[in-house]
Amino acid sequence: MTALEEIVKRVPMRNARALSRTVMEMVADGQLLKGEQMPTVRAVAAAMGMSAASVAAAWRELVDWRVLETNRRGGTKVLGPPLAPRATRYDTMMRASEGIALNLGHLIPDRTILPPLAPALMAVGQSLEINANDPVSISPALRRAIEPRWPFPPNYLLATHGGIGAVEMALQASVRPGDRVIVEAPTVSRVLDILEAMGATPVPVTRGEGGPDLGQLEAALRGRPSAFVYQPVGGHPTGMGVSAEWVAQATKLLRDIRMPIIELVQTPLLHTESWQSLGRHLPHAVVHIHAYNFFFGSDLRIGVAGGSDYYIDRMWQQLTFSSGWTSRILQDALAFQLSDPGALSELDRYVATCRQRHRAFTKALRRVGFDLPETVGPAIWLPVPDEYVMTTQMSSRGVVVHPGSYFSSIPLERDHVLLNGTTLAQGQDDMALTLARVAGLA
């Protein structure tokens, strides 16, 4: 039996989704082998009584999933079974740090100075609301702690399993394989991993005056994207945010666009000044997200999304389908850390220590010749002549730094490496001198 005859026999319904799923199963089962030539769109359409447009749509989905590969001269061939989505950049960064003594690349908190969790866990363990059966999008205690810190009145608040988890849910609410998503360049590497796993195409917008370049943003909007992801304050990896003028101009560009505008703030508690947000002007479209694990550790990995009723309700429905809502214990522990006087004192101490370390490292790097803007951290986006030389040479010295290319889907104008400015408690001058020597500055 030919491949076409087998496809016709196995497809349960004559539509694009049923066709793509059947072909995917046949590849996974070994009935269609890697490198095998697929029948043409016209042949499949004629054999199945489907329109050529429906078959072409199924083929496009399979190409997006990397099951098939199409080119004009060679037709369509089987690439192989769909690969399980992997966080490619994250995995690479984790492997690069294995067995190396000092990790200056990962933006993880110093466990030795984190605020203690024991008082929060003791307090919430006595709550009468623990083990209540009715799920809530956010616990009342966490809502009370979060709302005063939000940059605009949120229509809807949702607790999630971390800030990156909230970004992924927001993208899943509107993005499908093959869709285009606008992202700033550089951006959080995990955002690029998520888009790659979804089969979506990142449309990079580099930094301009006061934020993502408005001319590039306007051009990208003409491609009918499905979402826009950016960071309004303390952007990772650059540490930069957006200005009031940028928000005013971006509001004009985005006012009539129907897609989620996802604002990610990785380290909200480091930024004591009020910051700009499109949510003040476009509340129907903005999903504003805060992450807190940098301040309380990876085991209190809570994110909060607030803003658009429409998109955040779709995110909540994703959680209710799988009973995946966030534990009240974790929500109320975070609320305790953000509201109890003793816990706030510990938080202030931690934030002051992070700021002091970042400031000391930045000053040391400037003294040896690096040109750095004024940011509060935790990241230091270090300009270097060659990121490959920097990463390999520092690795040979027992220090991990991450290359800037991990944080952009396109080549940037200048090479950079990422440093965590809050890791070193001392020795910033010595480390700055080592980095300068490797970069050829000293």
C-alpha positions as CSV (number, residue, x, y, z in Angstrom):
1,M,0.0,0.0,0.0
2,T,1.4,3.4,-1.0
3,A,1.8,6.2,1.5
4,L,-1.1,8.1,-0.1
5,E,-3.4,5.1,0.2
6,E,-2.4,4.6,3.8
7,I,-3.1,8.3,4.6
8,V,-6.5,8.1,2.9
9,K,-7.4,5.0,4.8
10,R,-6.4,6.3,8.3
11,V,-7.6,9.9,8.3
12,P,-10.9,9.9,10.3
13,M,-12.3,13.2,9.0
14,R,-11.7,15.2,5.9
15,N,-10.3,18.4,7.5
16,A,-6.8,19.9,7.9
17,R,-6.4,19.1,11.6
18,A,-7.3,15.4,11.2
19,L,-5.0,15.1,8.2
20,S,-2.0,16.7,10.0
21,R,-2.5,14.6,13.2
22,T,-2.7,11.4,11.1
23,V,0.5,12.2,9.2
24,M,2.2,13.0,12.5
25,E,1.1,9.7,14.0
26,M,2.3,7.8,10.9
27,V,5.7,9.4,11.2
28,A,5.9,8.6,14.9
29,D,4.9,5.0,14.2
30,G,7.6,4.6,11.5
31,Q,5.1,4.2,8.7
32,L,6.5,7.3,7.1
33,L,10.3,7.3,7.3
34,K,12.8,10.1,7.5
35,G,13.6,11.4,4.0
36,E,10.6,9.8,2.4
37,Q,8.9,11.8,-0.4
38,M,5.4,12.9,0.4
39,P,2.6,13.0,-2.2
40,T,1.8,16.4,-3.6
41,V,-0.9,18.7,-2.2
42,R,-3.0,18.2,-5.3
43,A,-2.7,14.4,-5.2
44,V,-3.8,14.3,-1.5
45,A,-6.6,16.7,-2.2
46,A,-7.9,14.6,-5.1
47,A,-7.6,11.3,-3.3
48,M,-9.4,12.5,-0.2
49,G,-12.0,14.8,-1.7
50,M,-10.6,17.8,0.2
51,S,-9.7,21.3,-1.1
52,A,-6.1,22.0,-1.9
53,A,-6.2,24.8,0.6
54,S,-7.1,22.5,3.5
55,V,-4.3,20.0,2.6
56,A,-1.8,22.9,2.2
57,A,-2.9,24.1,5.7
58,A,-2.2,20.6,7.1
59,W,1.2,20.6,5.4
60,R,2.1,24.0,6.9
61,E,1.3,22.8,10.4
62,L,3.5,19.8,9.9
63,V,6.3,22.0,8.7
64,D,5.9,24.3,11.7
65,W,6.2,21.2,13.9
66,R,9.3,20.1,12.0
67,V,7.7,16.9,10.9
68,L,7.9,17.8,7.2
69,E,10.2,19.9,5.1
70,T,9.1,21.7,1.9
71,N,11.2,23.3,-0.8
72,R,10.3,24.2,-4.4
73,R,12.5,21.8,-6.3
74,G,12.5,18.8,-3.9
75,G,8.9,18.8,-2.9
76,T,7.9,17.8,0.6
77,K,9.9,15.2,2.6
78,V,9.6,13.7,6.0
79,L,12.0,15.1,8.6
80,G,11.1,12.8,11.4
81,P,8.8,12.5,14.5
82,P,7.9,15.8,16.2
83,L,10.5,16.6,18.8
84,A,9.5,17.2,22.4
85,P,9.8,21.0,23.0
86,R,13.0,21.9,24.7
87,A,14.3,25.1,26.3
88,T,17.3,25.1,23.9
89,R,19.0,28.2,25.2
90,Y,18.3,27.5,28.9
91,D,19.6,23.9,28.5
92,T,22.8,25.2,26.8
93,M,23.4,27.7,29.6
94,M,22.9,25.1,32.3
95,R,25.3,22.7,30.6
96,A,27.9,25.5,30.2
97,S,27.9,25.9,34.0
98,E,28.4,22.3,35.0
99,G,31.5,21.7,37.0
100,I,32.6,25.4,37.0
101,A,33.2,27.0,40.4
102,L,31.7,30.5,39.9
103,N,28.6,31.2,38.0
104,L,28.3,34.8,37.0
105,G,25.9,34.2,34.2
106,H,22.7,32.9,35.8
107,L,20.5,35.6,37.2
108,I,19.8,33.6,40.3
109,P,19.7,34.9,43.9
110,D,22.4,34.4,46.4
111,R,20.8,31.8,48.8
112,T,22.9,32.9,51.7
113,I,21.3,36.4,51.8
114,L,17.6,35.6,50.8
115,P,14.9,36.6,53.3
116,P,14.0,33.6,55.5
117,L,10.8,31.7,54.6
118,A,10.2,29.9,58.0
119,P,8.0,32.7,59.5
120,A,5.9,32.9,56.4
121,L,5.3,29.2,56.2
122,M,4.5,29.0,59.9
123,A,2.0,31.8,59.6
124,V,0.1,30.4,56.5
125,G,0.1,26.9,58.0
126,Q,-2.4,28.2,60.5
127,S,-4.7,29.8,58.0
128,L,-8.4,28.6,58.0
129,E,-8.5,28.9,54.2
130,I,-5.9,26.1,53.6
131,N,-7.3,23.1,51.7
132,A,-10.5,24.9,50.7
133,N,-11.9,23.1,47.7
134,D,-12.9,26.1,45.6
135,P,-10.1,27.4,43.3
136,V,-9.5,31.1,43.2
137,S,-7.4,33.0,40.6
138,I,-5.6,34.8,43.4
139,S,-5.9,34.5,47.2
140,P,-7.4,37.5,49.0
141,A,-4.2,38.0,51.1
142,L,-2.0,38.1,48.0
143,R,-4.4,40.5,46.2
144,R,-4.2,42.9,49.1
145,A,-0.4,42.7,49.1
146,I,-0.1,43.1,45.3
147,E,-2.6,45.7,44.3
148,P,-0.8,48.7,45.9
149,R,2.4,47.7,43.9
150,W,0.7,47.5,40.5
151,P,1.5,50.3,38.0
152,F,-2.2,50.6,37.0
153,P,-5.6,49.5,38.4
154,P,-5.7,45.8,37.3
155,N,-9.1,44.5,36.1
156,Y,-8.1,40.9,36.8
157,L,-5.3,39.3,38.9
158,L,-4.0,35.8,38.5
159,A,-1.4,33.9,40.5
160,T,0.8,31.6,38.4
161,H,3.8,29.3,38.8
162,G,6.4,31.9,38.1
163,G,6.7,34.9,35.8
164,I,8.0,32.9,32.9
165,G,5.1,30.5,33.4
166,A,2.7,33.4,33.1
167,V,4.4,34.6,29.9
168,E,4.0,31.1,28.4
169,M,0.3,31.0,29.4
170,A,-0.4,34.4,27.9
171,L,1.2,33.4,24.6
172,Q,-0.7,30.1,24.6
173,A,-3.9,32.1,24.9
174,S,-3.5,33.7,21.5
175,V,-0.5,32.3,19.5
176,R,-0.5,29.2,17.2
177,P,2.2,27.5,15.3
178,G,3.4,29.7,12.4
179,D,2.2,33.0,14.1
180,R,4.5,36.0,14.4
181,V,5.3,37.5,17.8
182,I,7.0,40.8,18.3
183,V,9.8,40.7,20.9
184,E,12.4,43.2,21.9
185,A,16.0,42.4,21.0
186,P,17.7,41.5,23.2
187,T,15.1,39.8,25.5
188,V,14.7,37.0,28.0
189,S,16.2,33.9,26.5
190,R,13.3,31.8,27.9
191,V,10.9,33.8,25.9
192,L,12.7,32.8,22.7
193,D,12.7,29.2,23.9
194,I,9.0,29.3,24.4
195,L,8.3,30.8,21.0
196,E,10.5,28.2,19.4
197,A,8.7,25.3,21.2
198,M,5.3,26.8,20.1
199,G,6.4,26.9,16.5
200,A,6.0,30.7,16.5
201,T,8.3,33.2,14.7
202,P,9.9,35.9,16.8
203,V,9.9,39.3,15.1
204,P,12.7,41.2,16.8
205,V,12.6,45.0,17.5
206,T,15.9,46.5,18.7
207,R,16.2,49.2,21.2
208,G,15.6,52.8,20.2
209,E,15.0,56.1,22.0
210,G,13.3,55.3,25.3
211,G,12.4,51.7,24.5
212,P,11.9,49.3,21.6
213,D,12.4,51.1,18.3
214,L,9.0,52.6,17.3
215,G,9.8,52.6,13.6
216,Q,10.6,48.9,13.7
217,L,7.5,48.3,15.9
218,E,5.3,50.0,13.4
219,A,6.8,47.9,10.6
220,A,6.4,44.7,12.6
221,L,2.7,45.4,13.2
222,R,2.0,45.4,9.5
223,G,2.9,41.6,9.6
224,R,-0.3,41.0,11.6
225,P,1.5,39.5,14.7
226,S,-0.3,37.6,17.4
227,A,1.4,39.1,20.4
228,F,4.0,41.7,21.6
229,V,6.3,40.8,24.5
230,Y,8.5,43.5,26.1
231,Q,9.9,44.6,29.5
232,P,8.8,48.1,30.8
233,V,11.4,48.3,33.6
234,G,14.7,46.6,34.5
235,G,14.7,44.7,31.2
236,H,16.6,41.4,31.1
237,P,19.5,41.4,30.0
238,T,20.0,45.1,29.4
239,G,18.6,46.5,32.7
240,M,16.8,49.2,30.6
241,G,13.1,50.2,30.6
242,V,10.8,52.5,28.7
243,S,10.2,56.2,29.0
244,A,6.9,58.1,29.3
245,E,7.4,59.5,25.8
246,W,7.9,56.0,24.4
247,V,4.6,54.8,26.1
248,A,2.7,57.8,24.7
249,Q,3.9,57.0,21.1
250,A,3.5,53.3,21.4
251,T,0.0,53.7,22.7
252,K,-0.9,55.5,19.4
253,L,0.6,52.6,17.4
254,L,-1.1,49.9,19.4
255,R,-4.5,51.4,20.2
256,D,-6.4,49.6,17.5
257,I,-4.4,46.4,17.4
258,R,-6.2,43.2,18.7
259,M,-3.5,41.1,20.4
260,P,-2.1,40.7,23.9
261,I,0.7,43.1,24.9
262,I,2.7,41.1,27.4
263,E,4.7,43.2,29.9
264,L,7.2,41.2,31.9
265,V,8.9,42.6,35.0
266,Q,11.5,40.0,36.3
267,T,12.6,41.9,39.4
268,P,9.8,44.3,40.5
269,L,11.0,44.8,44.1
270,L,14.4,46.2,42.9
271,H,12.6,49.2,41.3
272,T,11.3,51.4,44.0
273,E,10.4,54.3,41.7
274,S,7.1,54.2,39.8
275,W,7.5,52.9,36.2
276,Q,5.7,53.2,32.9
277,S,3.2,50.7,31.6
278,L,1.0,50.5,28.5
279,G,-1.7,49.1,30.9
280,R,-2.6,52.6,32.0
281,H,-3.7,53.4,28.4
282,L,-4.6,50.0,26.9
283,P,-6.1,48.0,29.8
284,H,-8.1,45.8,27.4
285,A,-4.9,44.4,25.8
286,V,-2.1,44.5,28.4
287,V,-1.1,41.4,30.5
288,H,1.3,42.8,33.0
289,I,3.4,40.2,34.8
290,H,5.5,40.3,38.0
291,A,8.0,37.6,39.0
292,Y,9.2,37.2,42.7
293,N,11.5,34.2,42.8
294,F,14.6,36.4,42.7
295,F,13.6,37.8,46.0
296,F,12.3,34.7,47.9
297,G,14.0,31.8,46.1
298,S,13.1,29.1,43.6
299,D,10.8,27.2,45.9
300,L,8.5,30.3,46.3
301,R,8.2,30.6,42.6
302,I,5.1,32.7,42.2
303,G,4.2,35.1,39.4
304,V,1.2,37.4,39.2
305,A,-0.4,38.5,36.0
306,G,-2.8,41.5,36.0
307,G,-4.7,43.5,33.4
308,S,-6.9,42.5,30.5
309,D,-10.0,40.6,31.5
310,Y,-10.1,38.8,28.2
311,Y,-6.6,37.4,28.1
312,I,-6.1,36.7,31.8
313,D,-9.5,34.9,31.9
314,R,-8.2,32.6,29.1
315,M,-5.1,32.0,31.1
316,W,-7.2,31.1,34.1
317,Q,-9.2,28.7,32.1
318,Q,-6.0,26.9,31.1
319,L,-5.3,26.3,34.8
320,T,-8.8,25.1,35.7
321,F,-8.8,22.5,32.9
322,S,-5.9,20.7,34.6
323,S,-6.5,21.7,38.2
324,G,-3.2,23.6,37.9
325,W,-3.9,26.6,39.9
326,T,-1.3,27.9,42.4
327,S,-1.3,26.6,45.9
328,R,-2.9,29.0,48.5
329,I,0.0,28.1,50.8
330,L,2.5,29.6,48.3
331,Q,0.3,32.5,47.5
332,D,-0.3,33.4,51.1
333,A,3.4,32.9,52.0
334,L,4.3,35.4,49.3
335,A,1.6,37.8,50.7
336,F,3.2,37.4,54.1
337,Q,6.6,38.3,52.7
338,L,5.2,41.4,51.1
339,S,3.1,42.7,54.0
340,D,4.4,41.5,57.4
341,P,6.6,44.2,59.1
342,G,9.4,41.8,60.0
343,A,9.4,40.2,56.6
344,L,9.5,43.6,54.9
345,S,12.5,44.5,57.0
346,E,14.3,41.4,55.8
347,L,13.3,42.2,52.2
348,D,14.6,45.7,52.5
349,R,17.9,44.3,53.8
350,Y,18.1,41.9,50.9
351,V,17.3,44.5,48.2
352,A,19.8,46.9,49.7
353,T,22.5,44.2,49.6
354,C,21.7,43.4,46.0
355,R,21.8,47.0,45.0
356,Q,25.1,47.6,46.8
357,R,26.8,44.6,45.2
358,H,25.5,45.6,41.7
359,R,26.7,49.2,42.2
360,A,30.1,48.0,43.4
361,F,30.6,45.7,40.5
362,T,29.4,48.3,37.9
363,K,31.8,50.9,39.3
364,A,34.7,48.4,39.2
365,L,34.0,47.5,35.6
366,R,33.9,51.2,34.6
367,R,37.2,51.8,36.3
368,V,38.9,49.3,34.1
369,G,37.4,50.7,30.9
370,F,34.0,49.2,30.3
371,D,31.3,51.6,29.2
372,L,28.1,50.8,31.2
373,P,24.8,52.7,31.6
374,E,23.3,53.3,35.1
375,T,21.0,50.5,36.0
376,V,19.9,48.9,39.3
377,G,20.4,45.2,38.3
378,P,20.6,42.4,38.8
379,A,22.0,42.1,35.2
380,I,25.1,43.7,33.8
381,W,25.0,43.7,30.0
382,L,28.8,43.9,29.3
383,P,29.9,45.1,25.9
384,V,32.9,43.0,24.7
385,P,35.0,42.7,21.5
386,D,34.1,39.0,21.0
387,E,31.6,37.1,23.1
388,Y,33.0,33.7,22.2
389,V,36.5,34.6,23.4
390,M,35.1,36.0,26.6
391,T,32.9,33.0,27.4
392,T,35.6,30.4,26.6
393,Q,38.5,32.3,28.3
394,M,36.4,33.0,31.5
395,S,35.3,29.4,31.6
396,S,38.9,28.3,31.5
397,R,39.4,30.5,34.6
398,G,36.5,28.8,36.4
399,V,33.9,31.6,35.8
400,V,30.7,31.2,33.8
401,V,29.4,34.2,31.8
402,H,26.8,33.9,29.1
403,P,27.1,35.1,25.5
404,G,24.8,37.8,24.4
405,S,23.6,35.8,21.3
406,Y,21.5,33.6,23.6
407,F,19.2,36.6,24.2
408,S,18.4,37.6,20.6
409,S,17.0,35.9,17.6
410,I,19.1,38.1,15.3
411,P,22.8,39.2,15.4
412,L,23.1,42.4,17.5
413,E,25.3,45.4,16.5
414,R,27.8,44.6,19.2
415,D,28.9,41.6,21.2
416,H,28.0,41.4,24.9
417,V,28.1,38.9,27.7
418,L,25.7,38.7,30.6
419,L,26.8,39.0,34.2
420,N,24.8,38.7,37.5
421,G,25.8,41.9,39.3
422,T,24.6,40.6,42.6
423,T,26.6,37.4,43.0
424,L,29.9,38.7,44.3
425,A,29.9,39.8,48.0
426,Q,33.5,41.0,47.6
427,G,36.3,40.9,45.0
428,Q,34.5,43.0,42.4
429,D,37.7,44.8,41.5
430,D,39.7,41.7,40.9
431,M,36.9,40.1,38.8
432,A,36.6,43.4,36.8
433,L,40.3,43.3,36.1
434,T,40.2,39.7,34.9
435,L,37.3,40.5,32.6
436,A,39.1,43.6,31.3
437,R,42.3,41.6,30.5
438,V,40.3,38.9,28.6
439,A,38.6,41.7,26.7
440,G,41.9,43.3,25.9
441,L,41.2,46.5,27.9
442,A,43.9,46.1,30.5
